[in-house]
Amino acid sequence: MPRRSKTDVVQVNLRLREELRQRLVREAERTGRSFNAELVKRLDDSFDRMPADQVLELTAEVLKRVSDLLQPEEFKARREKLAKLSEEEVAAENEKAITELFKKVAEDAQEPDKAIK
């Protein structure tokens, strides 16, 4: 039997509860995908997801850091800086700050020994 390549499509026999099959059928119809495409997408997506406990840890850390940013002195200085900007510039500054914050928290989660407290 020849070896399969990583791109070969293979048929798999799967057993699942009828209730779950019905939920998958409804979701496939809602998203406009075939039943098979819905199963494949959901399985594929499951490999890209972060484990729930890690999401909770990162969220807690982000909230702590946001709280730290909202200390009176830092908050006043940021508010004064943002007051001089247009709405678009404020939105861009906020998006940049949030992105940097999430990136730093994620980096710290990957290397907790090097995290800056």
DSSP file (Angstrom, degrees, kcal/mol; ACC not computed):
  #  RESIDUE AA STRUCTURE BP1 BP2  ACC     N-H-->O    O-->H-N    N-H-->O    O-->H-N    TCO  KAPPA ALPHA  PHI   PSI    X-CA   Y-CA   Z-CA
    1    1 A M              0   0    0      0, 0.0     2,-0.0     0, 0.0     0, 0.0   0.000 360.0 360.0 360.0 125.3    0.0    0.0    0.0
    2    2 A P        -     0   0    0      0, 0.0     2,-0.1     0, 0.0     0, 0.0  -0.308 360.0-102.9 -68.3 150.4    1.6    3.3   -1.0
    3    3 A R        -     0   0    0      1,-0.1     2,-0.3    -2,-0.0     0, 0.0  -0.423  34.6-121.8 -70.6 146.2    2.2    5.9    1.6
    4    4 A R        -     0   0    0     -2,-0.1     2,-0.2     4,-0.0    -1,-0.1  -0.652  19.5-132.4 -87.7 144.5   -0.2    8.9    1.8
    5    5 A S    >   -     0   0    0     -2,-0.3     3,-1.3     1,-0.1    -1,-0.0  -0.500  28.2-105.9 -87.6 166.9    1.0   12.4    1.5
    6    6 A K  T 3  S+     0   0    0      1,-0.3    -1,-0.1    -2,-0.2    -2,-0.0   0.709 120.2  52.2 -65.4 -19.6    0.0   15.1    3.9
    7    7 A T  T 3  S+     0   0    0      2,-0.1    -1,-0.3     0, 0.0     2,-0.0   0.500  81.6 113.9 -97.0  -4.7   -2.3   16.6    1.2
    8    8 A D    <   -     0   0    0     -3,-1.3     2,-0.5     1,-0.1    -4,-0.0  -0.382  64.9-131.8 -64.4 144.3   -4.2   13.4    0.4
    9    9 A V        -     0   0    0     -2,-0.0     2,-0.3     2,-0.0    -2,-0.1  -0.876  27.8-168.8 -97.5 128.9   -7.8   13.4    1.4
   10   10 A V        -     0   0    0     -2,-0.5     2,-0.4    -6,-0.0    -6,-0.0  -0.873  20.6-122.1-120.7 151.9   -8.9   10.2    3.3
   11   11 A Q        -     0   0    0     -2,-0.3     2,-0.4     2,-0.0    -2,-0.0  -0.762  27.7-167.9 -92.3 136.7  -12.2    8.8    4.3
   12   12 A V        -     0   0    0     -2,-0.4     2,-0.5     2,-0.0    -2,-0.0  -0.987  17.8-138.6-127.9 133.4  -12.9    8.3    8.0
   13   13 A N        -     0   0    0     -2,-0.4     2,-0.4     2,-0.0    -2,-0.0  -0.808  30.4-171.4 -89.0 127.2  -15.7    6.4    9.6
   14   14 A L        -     0   0    0     -2,-0.5     2,-0.5     2,-0.0    -2,-0.0  -0.962  17.0-156.1-128.4 136.4  -16.9    8.3   12.6
   15   15 A R        +     0   0    0     -2,-0.4     2,-0.3     0, 0.0    -2,-0.0  -0.937  27.2 152.3-109.4 132.5  -19.4    7.5   15.4
   16   16 A L        -     0   0    0     -2,-0.5    -2,-0.0     0, 0.0     5,-0.0  -0.983  48.4 -82.4-152.2 161.0  -21.1   10.3   17.3
   17   17 A R     >  -     0   0    0     -2,-0.3     4,-2.3     1,-0.1     5,-0.2  -0.291  36.4-123.9 -63.1 147.1  -24.4   10.8   19.1
   18   18 A E  H  > S+     0   0    0      1,-0.2     4,-2.7     2,-0.2     5,-0.2   0.885 111.5  57.3 -60.2 -39.8  -27.4   11.7   17.0
   19   19 A E  H  > S+     0   0    0      1,-0.2     4,-2.0     2,-0.2    -1,-0.2   0.913 108.6  45.9 -58.7 -43.2  -27.9   14.9   19.0
   20   20 A L  H  > S+     0   0    0      2,-0.2     4,-2.4     1,-0.2    -1,-0.2   0.905 110.7  53.0 -66.7 -41.3  -24.4   16.1   18.1
   21   21 A R  H  X S+     0   0    0     -4,-2.3     4,-2.4     1,-0.2    -2,-0.2   0.915 109.2  49.7 -59.2 -42.8  -24.9   15.1   14.5
   22   22 A Q  H  X S+     0   0    0     -4,-2.7     4,-2.6     2,-0.2    -1,-0.2   0.897 109.5  50.8 -64.3 -40.6  -28.1   17.2   14.3
   23   23 A R  H  X S+     0   0    0     -4,-2.0     4,-2.3    -5,-0.2    -1,-0.2   0.914 111.5  48.4 -62.3 -41.4  -26.3   20.2   15.9
   24   24 A L  H  X S+     0   0    0     -4,-2.4     4,-2.6     2,-0.2    -2,-0.2   0.893 110.3  51.3 -65.9 -39.7  -23.6   19.9   13.3
   25   25 A V  H  X S+     0   0    0     -4,-2.4     4,-2.4     2,-0.2    -2,-0.2   0.940 111.1  47.9 -62.0 -47.0  -26.1   19.6   10.5
   26   26 A R  H  X S+     0   0    0     -4,-2.6     4,-2.4     1,-0.2    -2,-0.2   0.915 113.7  47.0 -60.0 -43.6  -27.9   22.8   11.7
   27   27 A E  H  X S+     0   0    0     -4,-2.3     4,-2.2     2,-0.2     6,-0.2   0.881 110.2  52.6 -68.2 -37.5  -24.6   24.7   12.0
   28   28 A A  H  X>S+     0   0    0     -4,-2.6     5,-2.3     2,-0.2     4,-0.9   0.916 111.6  46.9 -62.7 -42.5  -23.5   23.5    8.5
   29   29 A E  H  <5S+     0   0    0     -4,-2.4     3,-0.5     1,-0.2    -2,-0.2   0.915 111.4  51.6 -64.1 -42.6  -26.8   24.8    7.1
   30   30 A R  H  <5S+     0   0    0     -4,-2.4    -2,-0.2     1,-0.2    -1,-0.2   0.878 116.0  40.1 -62.8 -38.2  -26.5   28.1    8.9
   31   31 A T  H  <5S-     0   0    0     -4,-2.2    -1,-0.2    -5,-0.1    -2,-0.2   0.512 111.3-117.9 -90.8  -5.4  -22.9   28.7    7.7
   32   32 A G  T  <5S+     0   0    0     -4,-0.9     2,-0.3    -3,-0.5    -3,-0.2   0.751  71.8 127.2  76.3  23.1  -23.6   27.4    4.1
   33   33 A R      < -     0   0    0     -5,-2.3    -1,-0.3    -6,-0.2    -2,-0.1  -0.728  63.7-106.2-107.6 160.6  -21.1   24.5    4.4
   34   34 A S     >  -     0   0    0     -2,-0.3     4,-2.4     1,-0.1     5,-0.2  -0.380  37.0-106.6 -73.1 163.5  -21.6   20.8    3.8
   35   35 A F  H  > S+     0   0    0      1,-0.2     4,-2.3     2,-0.2     5,-0.2   0.929 123.0  48.3 -56.7 -46.2  -21.7   18.5    6.8
   36   36 A N  H  > S+     0   0    0      1,-0.2     4,-2.7     2,-0.2     5,-0.2   0.926 110.4  50.2 -61.5 -46.3  -18.2   17.3    5.9
   37   37 A A  H  > S+     0   0    0      1,-0.2     4,-2.5     2,-0.2    -1,-0.2   0.870 109.7  52.2 -62.5 -36.1  -16.8   20.8    5.5
   38   38 A E  H  X S+     0   0    0     -4,-2.4     4,-2.4     2,-0.2    -1,-0.2   0.930 111.2  46.6 -65.1 -45.5  -18.3   21.8    8.9
   39   39 A L  H  X S+     0   0    0     -4,-2.3     4,-2.4     2,-0.2     5,-0.2   0.936 113.8  47.7 -61.0 -47.2  -16.7   18.8   10.6
   40   40 A V  H  X S+     0   0    0     -4,-2.7     4,-2.8     2,-0.2     5,-0.2   0.918 112.6  49.2 -62.4 -44.3  -13.3   19.5    8.9
   41   41 A K  H  X S+     0   0    0     -4,-2.5     4,-3.1    -5,-0.2     5,-0.2   0.936 112.2  47.7 -61.4 -46.8  -13.4   23.2    9.8
   42   42 A R  H  X S+     0   0    0     -4,-2.4     4,-1.5     2,-0.2    -1,-0.2   0.899 114.0  46.4 -64.2 -40.1  -14.2   22.6   13.4
   43   43 A L  H  X S+     0   0    0     -4,-2.4     4,-0.6    -5,-0.2    -1,-0.2   0.935 114.7  47.1 -66.0 -45.1  -11.5   19.9   13.8
   44   44 A D  H >X S+     0   0    0     -4,-2.8     3,-1.2     1,-0.2     4,-0.5   0.922 111.2  51.4 -62.1 -44.8   -9.0   22.1   12.0
   45   45 A D  H >X S+     0   0    0     -4,-3.1     3,-1.2     1,-0.2     4,-0.7   0.821  98.0  67.7 -61.7 -31.4   -9.9   25.2   14.1
   46   46 A S  H 3< S+     0   0    0     -4,-1.5     3,-0.3     1,-0.3    -1,-0.2   0.767  95.5  55.7 -64.0 -23.7   -9.6   23.2   17.3
   47   47 A F  H << S+     0   0    0     -3,-1.2    -1,-0.3    -4,-0.6    -2,-0.2   0.710 105.6  52.0 -79.3 -19.9   -5.8   22.9   16.8
   48   48 A D  H << S+     0   0    0     -3,-1.2    -1,-0.2    -4,-0.5    -2,-0.2   0.537  89.1 101.6 -92.1  -7.8   -5.5   26.7   16.6
   49   49 A R  S  < S-     0   0    0     -4,-0.7     3,-0.0    -3,-0.3    -3,-0.0  -0.506  71.2-125.4 -83.8 145.9   -7.3   27.5   19.8
   50   50 A M        -     0   0    0     -2,-0.2     5,-0.1     1,-0.1    -2,-0.1  -0.679  39.5 -97.3 -83.4 139.9   -5.5   28.4   23.0
   51   51 A P    >>  -     0   0    0      0, 0.0     4,-2.0     0, 0.0     3,-0.6  -0.273  32.2-118.4 -57.8 144.7   -6.5   26.2   26.0
   52   52 A A  H 3> S+     0   0    0      1,-0.3     4,-2.5     2,-0.2     5,-0.2   0.849 112.1  54.7 -56.4 -39.9   -9.1   27.7   28.2
   53   53 A D  H 3> S+     0   0    0      1,-0.2     4,-2.1     2,-0.2    -1,-0.3   0.875 109.1  48.5 -65.2 -34.8   -6.9   27.9   31.3
   54   54 A Q  H <> S+     0   0    0     -3,-0.6     4,-2.6     2,-0.2    -1,-0.2   0.884 109.5  52.5 -71.2 -37.4   -4.3   29.8   29.4
   55   55 A V  H  X S+     0   0    0     -4,-2.0     4,-2.6     2,-0.2    -2,-0.2   0.924 110.3  48.9 -61.0 -44.0   -6.9   32.2   28.1
   56   56 A L  H  X S+     0   0    0     -4,-2.5     4,-2.5     2,-0.2    -2,-0.2   0.908 111.3  49.0 -63.6 -42.1   -8.1   32.8   31.6
   57   57 A E  H  X S+     0   0    0     -4,-2.1     4,-2.2     2,-0.2    -2,-0.2   0.932 113.3  46.5 -62.8 -45.4   -4.5   33.4   32.8
   58   58 A L  H  X S+     0   0    0     -4,-2.6     4,-2.6     2,-0.2    -2,-0.2   0.903 112.1  50.9 -64.0 -41.1   -3.8   35.9   30.0
   59   59 A T  H  X S+     0   0    0     -4,-2.6     4,-2.6     2,-0.2    -1,-0.2   0.918 110.0  49.6 -63.2 -43.3   -7.2   37.7   30.6
   60   60 A A  H  X S+     0   0    0     -4,-2.5     4,-2.1     1,-0.2    -1,-0.2   0.907 112.2  48.2 -61.7 -41.4   -6.4   38.1   34.3
   61   61 A E  H  X S+     0   0    0     -4,-2.2     4,-2.5     2,-0.2    -2,-0.2   0.904 111.0  50.2 -67.0 -41.1   -3.0   39.4   33.5
   62   62 A V  H  X S+     0   0    0     -4,-2.6     4,-2.8     1,-0.2     5,-0.2   0.932 110.6  49.7 -62.1 -45.2   -4.4   41.9   30.9
   63   63 A L  H  X S+     0   0    0     -4,-2.6     4,-2.4     1,-0.2    -1,-0.2   0.892 110.4  50.7 -62.2 -38.9   -7.0   43.1   33.4
   64   64 A K  H  X S+     0   0    0     -4,-2.1     4,-2.3     2,-0.2    -1,-0.2   0.934 112.5  46.1 -62.5 -45.4   -4.3   43.6   36.0
   65   65 A R  H  X S+     0   0    0     -4,-2.5     4,-2.1     2,-0.2    -2,-0.2   0.877 111.4  51.4 -68.1 -36.8   -2.1   45.6   33.6
   66   66 A V  H  X S+     0   0    0     -4,-2.8     4,-1.2     2,-0.2    -1,-0.2   0.927 109.8  50.9 -63.2 -42.7   -5.1   47.7   32.5
   67   67 A S  H  < S+     0   0    0     -4,-2.4     3,-0.5     1,-0.2    -2,-0.2   0.910 108.7  51.5 -59.4 -42.4   -5.9   48.4   36.1
   68   68 A D  H >< S+     0   0    0     -4,-2.3     3,-1.3     1,-0.2    -1,-0.2   0.880 107.4  53.6 -61.4 -37.5   -2.2   49.4   36.6
   69   69 A L  H 3< S+     0   0    0     -4,-2.1    -1,-0.2     1,-0.3    -2,-0.2   0.752 100.8  61.7 -68.5 -22.9   -2.5   51.8   33.6
   70   70 A L  T 3< S+     0   0    0     -4,-1.2    -1,-0.3    -3,-0.5    -2,-0.2   0.247  70.9 129.7 -91.8  14.5   -5.6   53.4   35.1
   71   71 A Q  S <> S-     0   0    0     -3,-1.3     4,-3.0     1,-0.1     5,-0.3  -0.410  75.0-104.8 -63.5 148.0   -3.7   54.7   38.2
   72   72 A P  H  > S+     0   0    0      0, 0.0     4,-2.4     0, 0.0     5,-0.2   0.831 115.1  43.8 -48.8 -48.5   -4.5   58.4   38.7
   73   73 A E  H  > S+     0   0    0      2,-0.2     4,-2.2     1,-0.2     5,-0.2   0.945 118.6  42.2 -66.6 -47.8   -1.1   59.8   37.4
   74   74 A E  H  > S+     0   0    0      1,-0.2     4,-2.4     2,-0.2    -1,-0.2   0.895 115.7  50.3 -65.7 -39.7   -0.8   57.6   34.4
   75   75 A F  H  X S+     0   0    0     -4,-3.0     4,-2.8     2,-0.2    -1,-0.2   0.920 110.2  49.3 -65.4 -43.8   -4.4   57.9   33.5
   76   76 A K  H  X S+     0   0    0     -4,-2.4     4,-2.4    -5,-0.3    -2,-0.2   0.920 112.1  48.5 -61.9 -44.3   -4.3   61.7   33.7
   77   77 A A  H  X S+     0   0    0     -4,-2.2     4,-2.0     2,-0.2    -1,-0.2   0.911 113.9  46.4 -64.2 -42.0   -1.2   61.9   31.5
   78   78 A R  H  X S+     0   0    0     -4,-2.4     4,-2.8     2,-0.2     5,-0.2   0.919 111.4  51.4 -66.4 -42.4   -2.7   59.6   28.9
   79   79 A R  H  X S+     0   0    0     -4,-2.8     4,-1.8     1,-0.2    -2,-0.2   0.901 110.3  49.5 -61.4 -41.4   -6.0   61.5   29.0
   80   80 A E  H  X S+     0   0    0     -4,-2.4     4,-0.6     2,-0.2    -1,-0.2   0.893 112.1  48.3 -64.6 -40.0   -4.2   64.8   28.4
   81   81 A K  H >< S+     0   0    0     -4,-2.0     3,-1.0     1,-0.2    -2,-0.2   0.935 113.3  46.6 -64.8 -46.0   -2.2   63.3   25.5
   82   82 A L  H >< S+     0   0    0     -4,-2.8     3,-1.7     1,-0.2    -1,-0.2   0.784 100.1  68.3 -68.9 -27.1   -5.3   61.8   23.9
   83   83 A A  H 3< S+     0   0    0     -4,-1.8    -1,-0.2     1,-0.3    -2,-0.2   0.757  96.8  55.0 -63.5 -23.5   -7.3   65.1   24.3
   84   84 A K  T << S+     0   0    0     -3,-1.0    -1,-0.3    -4,-0.6     2,-0.2   0.478  98.6  81.9 -87.7  -3.1   -5.0   66.7   21.7
   85   85 A L  S <  S-     0   0    0     -3,-1.7     2,-0.0    -4,-0.1    -3,-0.0  -0.634  81.1-109.1-105.6 160.0   -5.7   64.1   19.1
   86   86 A S     >  -     0   0    0     -2,-0.2     4,-2.6     1,-0.1     5,-0.2  -0.294  40.2-101.3 -73.8 168.1   -8.5   63.6   16.6
   87   87 A E  H  > S+     0   0    0      1,-0.2     4,-2.6     2,-0.2     5,-0.2   0.901 124.8  50.4 -58.3 -41.6  -11.0   60.7   17.0
   88   88 A E  H  > S+     0   0    0      1,-0.2     4,-2.3     2,-0.2    -1,-0.2   0.899 111.3  47.8 -64.6 -40.6   -9.2   58.6   14.4
   89   89 A E  H  > S+     0   0    0      2,-0.2     4,-2.7     1,-0.2    -2,-0.2   0.882 111.4  50.7 -68.1 -37.7   -5.8   59.2   16.1
   90   90 A V  H  X S+     0   0    0     -4,-2.6     4,-2.8     2,-0.2     5,-0.2   0.936 111.0  48.5 -63.3 -46.2   -7.3   58.3   19.5
   91   91 A A  H  X S+     0   0    0     -4,-2.6     4,-2.6     1,-0.2    -2,-0.2   0.915 113.2  47.7 -60.2 -42.8   -8.7   55.1   18.1
   92   92 A A  H  X S+     0   0    0     -4,-2.3     4,-2.5     2,-0.2    -2,-0.2   0.914 112.4  48.9 -65.3 -42.5   -5.4   54.3   16.5
   93   93 A E  H  X S+     0   0    0     -4,-2.7     4,-2.5     2,-0.2    -2,-0.2   0.911 113.1  47.3 -62.8 -43.0   -3.5   55.0   19.8
   94   94 A N  H  X S+     0   0    0     -4,-2.8     4,-2.6     2,-0.2     5,-0.2   0.920 112.7  48.5 -65.4 -43.6   -5.9   52.9   21.8
   95   95 A E  H  X S+     0   0    0     -4,-2.6     4,-2.6    -5,-0.2    -2,-0.2   0.914 112.4  49.2 -62.2 -42.4   -5.7   50.0   19.4
   96   96 A K  H  X S+     0   0    0     -4,-2.5     4,-2.6     2,-0.2    -2,-0.2   0.928 112.1  48.0 -62.2 -45.5   -1.9   50.2   19.4
   97   97 A A  H  X S+     0   0    0     -4,-2.5     4,-2.3     2,-0.2    -2,-0.2   0.910 113.6  46.6 -63.5 -42.6   -1.8   50.3   23.2
   98   98 A I  H  X S+     0   0    0     -4,-2.6     4,-2.7     2,-0.2     5,-0.2   0.915 112.6  49.9 -66.6 -42.6   -4.1   47.3   23.5
   99   99 A T  H  X S+     0   0    0     -4,-2.6     4,-2.6    -5,-0.2    -2,-0.2   0.928 112.3  47.4 -61.0 -45.6   -2.3   45.3   20.9
  100  100 A E  H  X S+     0   0    0     -4,-2.6     4,-2.5     2,-0.2    -1,-0.2   0.896 111.7  51.3 -62.9 -40.2    1.1   46.0   22.6
  101  101 A L  H  X S+     0   0    0     -4,-2.3     4,-2.4    -5,-0.2    -2,-0.2   0.940 112.4  44.6 -63.0 -48.3   -0.4   45.0   26.0
  102  102 A F  H  X S+     0   0    0     -4,-2.7     4,-2.6     1,-0.2    -2,-0.2   0.902 113.1  51.9 -63.3 -40.6   -1.8   41.7   24.7
  103  103 A K  H  X S+     0   0    0     -4,-2.6     4,-2.5    -5,-0.2    -2,-0.2   0.927 111.1  47.0 -61.7 -44.6    1.5   41.0   22.8
  104  104 A K  H  X S+     0   0    0     -4,-2.5     4,-2.7     2,-0.2    -2,-0.2   0.909 112.5  49.3 -64.7 -42.4    3.5   41.6   26.0
  105  105 A V  H  X S+     0   0    0     -4,-2.4     4,-2.2     2,-0.2    -1,-0.2   0.920 112.0  48.8 -63.4 -42.3    1.2   39.5   28.1
  106  106 A A  H  X S+     0   0    0     -4,-2.6     4,-1.5     2,-0.2    -2,-0.2   0.903 111.7  49.3 -63.9 -40.7    1.4   36.6   25.6
  107  107 A E  H  X S+     0   0    0     -4,-2.5     4,-1.8     1,-0.2    -2,-0.2   0.916 111.0  49.9 -63.5 -42.9    5.2   36.9   25.4
  108  108 A D  H  < S+     0   0    0     -4,-2.7     7,-0.2     1,-0.2    -1,-0.2   0.869 107.7  54.2 -63.5 -36.2    5.3   36.8   29.2
  109  109 A A  H  < S+     0   0    0     -4,-2.2    -1,-0.2     1,-0.2    -2,-0.2   0.841 108.8  49.0 -66.9 -32.1    3.1   33.7   29.3
  110  110 A Q  H  < S+     0   0    0     -4,-1.5    -1,-0.2     1,-0.3    -2,-0.2   0.839 127.5  24.4 -74.6 -33.4    5.5   32.0   26.9
  111  111 A E    ><  +     0   0    0     -4,-1.8     3,-1.6    -5,-0.1     4,-0.4  -0.629  68.8 170.5-132.2  74.4    8.5   32.8   29.0
  112  112 A P  G >  S+     0   0    0      0, 0.0     3,-0.9     0, 0.0    -1,-0.1   0.773  76.0  62.0 -59.6 -27.5    7.3   33.4   32.6
  113  113 A D  G 3  S+     0   0    0      1,-0.2    -5,-0.1     3,-0.0    -2,-0.0   0.775 108.0  43.7 -69.4 -24.4   10.9   33.6   34.0
  114  114 A K  G <  S+     0   0    0     -3,-1.6    -1,-0.2    -6,-0.2    -6,-0.1   0.365  85.4 130.1 -99.4   3.5   11.6   36.6   31.8
  115  115 A A    <   -     0   0    0     -3,-0.9     2,-0.6    -4,-0.4   -10,-0.1  -0.298  55.8-133.4 -64.3 139.6    8.3   38.4   32.6
  116  116 A I              0   0    0      1,-0.1    -1,-0.1    -2,-0.0    -2,-0.1  -0.840 360.0 360.0 -93.4 121.7    8.6   42.0   33.6
  117  117 A K              0   0    0     -2,-0.6    -1,-0.1     0, 0.0    -2,-0.1   0.435 360.0 360.0 -95.3 360.0    6.4   42.6   36.6
